[in-house]
Amino acid sequence: MAVSDDILQKYEMTIGIECHVQLATKTKLFSPADNDARDAEPNSKTHPIDFGLPGMLPVLNREAVRLAVRAGKALNAPIAHVSRFDRKHYFYPDLPKGYQTSQMYQPIILEGYVDAPLEDGTTKRVRIEHAHMEEDAGKLTHHDDYSLVDLNRAGTPLIEIVSEPDIHSPAEARAYAAELHKLMTYAGVTNGDLYHGNMRFDVNISVAKKGATELGKRAEVKNLNSFRSVERAAEYEFKRQVDLLEAGEQVVQETRGWNDDKQITTSQRSKEDAQDYRYMPDPDIPPIVLTDEEIAEIQAQVFTLPPEYRARWAHLGVDSSVINTLLNHIPVAVLMDSIATLTEHNEESVLAELAVDRPTYDKLVKRIFNLFASTPDENIKLEKLENGLVGPRRCLQLALMAEKGEISSTSAKEIFLDFFDEKYDKMWPREIAEQKNLLQVSDESAVAAVVDEVMNDPASAKAIADIKAGNDKAIGYLVGQIMKKSKGKANPGLAQKLIRERL
């Protein structure tokens, strides 16, 4: 689905994203029904309020308000002292009362921003227009000649985060969605389970010629639940809309769906404007009134957020992609922060215990960062981090052994994976290396004997001649033979040093 360079020079895409975040409350926004509908029987997590039965009055969930206030801190946004609920009228079979309770005129979260890290190490600031609380609708399952309604999600508490149209590429859209997910999970606002729809992205995309003073007609791609889908849908929509404009046709303002199997968007319905929903204040729900003291008390409970971690680790010079990988899991970030900031609290004792200086300590931390970042998610058992079985000192000892050349980088990765194996729960890295025969021979005389044997072998003559002729890569053959004869135990760095001395 590549777009030619001349088209990229001619047109610009503009993207705004609305993100629905399911709040991690025990019950729904206005009813006492269970808020966890994962894998539940249809219509089993409901209450008469969710069905909109006559005489049923909503009762606002206090915890949902508290989580919305926490979200405001993560979005760098002030919280409204007074916010109110409104009725958004439309008929969907999965919302029996005929309207959705939302916040149109006085949302709880005001203007803010998100700084999304990009792959090139820069950041993209995306302004937040506002974020409001609302209830979710139910779910329709369509068959050939009938549809089924499941109201388990009806009344689920959400905040809808509305961005300004500040995004201008699919990569920026993906980066923003990924950072928003981190912010909401780290703030404790949501469980963040994308598979079960805890966060869903509606991507509004328009195309206009570069330099145009007005944006083009927008298409809204609804309910994307992965960062990859956000990026791919933006790529497809850009090309689709450009093709229409190039053919002299008009882009229609509409709602579209994303077909992940075919990697295309499809038309669903014409897009309504605000007046079509006939908003009116909800008479059954009193306003939310918050003082500065209440807001400060709630937000003080938010733990360290991703931007704070990045700032604290900046002195290490770790690649931004490595840091973002580590930040995908909160327990990993917490452990790495305890390692990276360990010397801030007891620098002298920690450095003395390891017998290293500060620059060497920072090298050890970078090694540990890279070990975590290069390990597939499925191999990292988060419970081992949460219960302390994979702690700072085990990681530091492993990194120090690799730094000293006592084990190879390959062995370091193997031992690191063993940290997550119950068989090695009570073993230190050196014990694991000894048990698995992974310690390298760094005794110079022992390695020298193997080096001499390899270099005196007639089979090595060509490699030696190539090195002398300037082909330095040929030294790899000699090192490989030394590792083979030593059964992988010779320190390759020492072996290379001794080869060069002999040459």
Secondary structure, 3 states (H helix, E strand, C coil): CCCCHHHHHHEEEEEEEEEEEECCCCECCCCCCECCCCCCCCCCCCCHHHHCCCCCCCCCCHHHHHHHHHHHHHCCCCECCEECCEEEECCCCCCCCCEEEECCCCCCECCEEEEEECCCCCEEEEEEEEEEEEECCCEEEECCCCEEEECCCCCCEEEEEEECCCECCHHHHHHHHHHHHHHHHHCCCCCCCCCCCCEEEEEEEEEEECCCCCCCCEEEEEEECCHHHHHHHHHHHHHHHHHHHHCCCCCCCEEEEEECCCCEEEEEEECCCHHHHCCEECCCCCCEECCHHHHHHHHCCCCCCHHHHHHHHHHHCCCHHHHHHHCCCHHHHHHHHHHHCHHHHHHHHHHHHHCCCHHHHHHHHHHHHHHHHCCCHHHCCHHHHHCCCCCHHHHHHHHHHHHCCCCCHHHHHHHHHHCCCHHHCCCCHHHHHHHCCCCCECCHHHHHHHHHHHHCCHHHHHHHHHHHCCCHHHHHHHHHHHHHHCCCCECHHHHHHHHHHHC
